[in-house]
Amino acid sequence: MRKLWAHSTLRFVPEEQKPLPNTIRGWRKLALWPIAFLVRAWCGSLRMEISDGDRQVLEGVDRPMAFVLWHNRLFVSAEIFRRFRGRRLCGLVSASRDGAWLAAFYSLMGMESVRGSSSRFGREAAARLVDALKSGLDVGVTPDGPRGPCYDFKEGALIVARRAHAPMLLFGAEFASAWRLGSWDGFYVPRPFSIVRVRCERIEPEDLDDRGTAASVLGMRLRAMNPDRLE
């Protein structure tokens, strides 16, 4: 899920000359079915703990929101949405070959994808996420993705939320028992049947206007909601 905030100089490129994102089709996509089934069953075994107040925030579907979470909490994101949110979710995925596999996997998990990154299709991806919000979809953004630094809140999510004038939903997950991978973000994989403590905070559009401090303030709030301790 992936950077979307490229600020390079724009130049016109005819549509027929623009490269297309890599895609996965046919037997390759079918090969992902067993993995998707395993992940669904794995996440379905998790015990979610959430306060009544946070549940109310998460279940509020009066408006589409920009769903913001750290990259290392992605494993549980689709399951949280399935249990509590009840809306369609659209995530930003790299236009690379690796991103093609992730986009295909997302589709099997019931999620939609917008393809793009900071180096390819960045502005187009941001515009598509804004369009998705305006059409009624929630969008998911990892402000420290796709390569970090870990817990560094970059401004991509702010740009999308501001342009769509949409609320932002900060998401937190604390794991009682989990494996932590050796990736750049220390990716969390909760153990089956373990407890995940879910936290949420809704940020209204008017609270995102301060371009000087919004990113740093939101980064501090999101870090506080996602402690790295394990029992």
Stockholm file with secondary structure:
# STOCKHOLM 1.0

chainA/1-231         MRKLWAHSTLRFVPEEQKPLPNTIRGWRKLALWPIAFLVRAWCGSLRMEISDGDRQVLEGVDRPMAFVLWHNRLFVSAEIFRRFRGRRLCGLVSASRDGAWLAAFYSLMGMESVRGSSSRFGREAAARLVDALKSGLDVGVTPDGPRGPCYDFKEGALIVARRAHAPMLLFGAEFASAWRLGSWDGFYVPRPFSIVRVRCERIEPEDLDDRGTAASVLGMRLRAMNPDRLE
#=GR chainA/1-231 SS CCCCCCCCCCCCCCGGGSCCCCCCCHHHHHTTHHHHHHHHHHHHTCEEEECHHHHHHHHCCSSCCEEECCGGGGGGHHHHIIIIICSCEEEEECSSHHHHHHHHHHHHTTCEEEECCSSSSHHHHHHHHHHHHHTTCEEEECTTTTTCCTTCCCTHHHHHHHHHTCCEEEEEEEESSEEECSSTTCCEEECTTCEEEEEEEEECGGGGCCTTTHHHHHHHHHHHHSCCCCC
#=GC SS_cons         CCCCCCCCCCCCCCGGGSCCCCCCCHHHHHTTHHHHHHHHHHHHTCEEEECHHHHHHHHCCSSCCEEECCGGGGGGHHHHIIIIICSCEEEEECSSHHHHHHHHHHHHTTCEEEECCSSSSHHHHHHHHHHHHHTTCEEEECTTTTTCCTTCCCTHHHHHHHHHTCCEEEEEEEESSEEECSSTTCCEEECTTCEEEEEEEEECGGGGCCTTTHHHHHHHHHHHHSCCCCC
//
